[in-house]
Amino acid sequence: MKRPKIATEAALAEIVTTWLRADGWRTYHEVELPRGGRADIIGVRRGLVWIVETKLQAGLDVLDQALDRQRRTRESQVIHLNPPR
């Protein structure tokens, strides 16, 4: 099966959002995080919170961002979410 070309991170975010919602997640976009930074998508379902970054290319800066987020999520945080789109 041929994978479709995804032109922008916004298009990728829309695909991910559709998948998350179909699986029962509430989604929030471009959420400011309490300790700095912004999450592309946050999914919430049954008390679980999933921070999703949508990237078209991987590199050291993307890996560094992921590791930084992992360190931050081990700490207790409160995230104020806006109504879902």
N, C-alpha and C positions, 0 to 999 in steps of 0.2 A: 504494500500500500504506500503510495506516494504522500509524503507530508506536505501540507500546504505551506507556501511562503508567507511569513508574517512580516509585514513591512515596518510596523512601529511597536513600541512598548505599549502604547495605548490599545492597539489591536490585540496584543497578547493579553493585556489585562482584561479586556472584554471577554475573551475566550475563557480565561481562568475564572472570572466572575460567574459566567454562565454555568460552568462546571460545578463551582462551589454551591451556587444556589440550587442547582438540580439535586445536589447531595444533602440539602437541608441546612446549609450555612447561611447566616445573615452576613452581608458584606458591607464594608465601609472603605472608602477610598481616600488616599492622600491624608492619612491620619498623623497629626503631630504626636510624637512620642514624648513622654514626660522627661526623659533624660537626654533629649536632643534627637534630631533627625526626624524623618518622616517615613512612614510605611506606605508602600504603594497600595496594598490591600490588606485589610484585617478581616478574617473570617471568625465568626462566633457561632458555636453550636454546643448546647448542653453543658455549659460551663467551661468549654475549651476555647482558647483564643489562639488563632493561627496567623502569624505575621507572614505575608507573602510579598516578595519583591519580584517584579517582572523585569527581566533583562533579556535582551536579544543576543548579547555576546558576553562571554565569560572572560575574566582577566584577574590580575592580582588585586585591582581595586574592588572588584565585585566580591572576591573571596574575603578581603579585609572587611568589607561591609558586613558580610554574613557572619564572620567570626565576632565582630563587635556586637552585632545584634544578639548572638548567642550568649555572650558574656552578660549583656544587659538583661536578658530575659530570665537569668538565674536569680536576679534580684526582684524583690517585691515591687510591683509598679501598678499604678492606676492609670488606665487609659480612658479618656473621655471621648466617646464616639458620637459623631453626628448621625442623623437619620440616614438609613441606607439609600443608595441611589437605585 
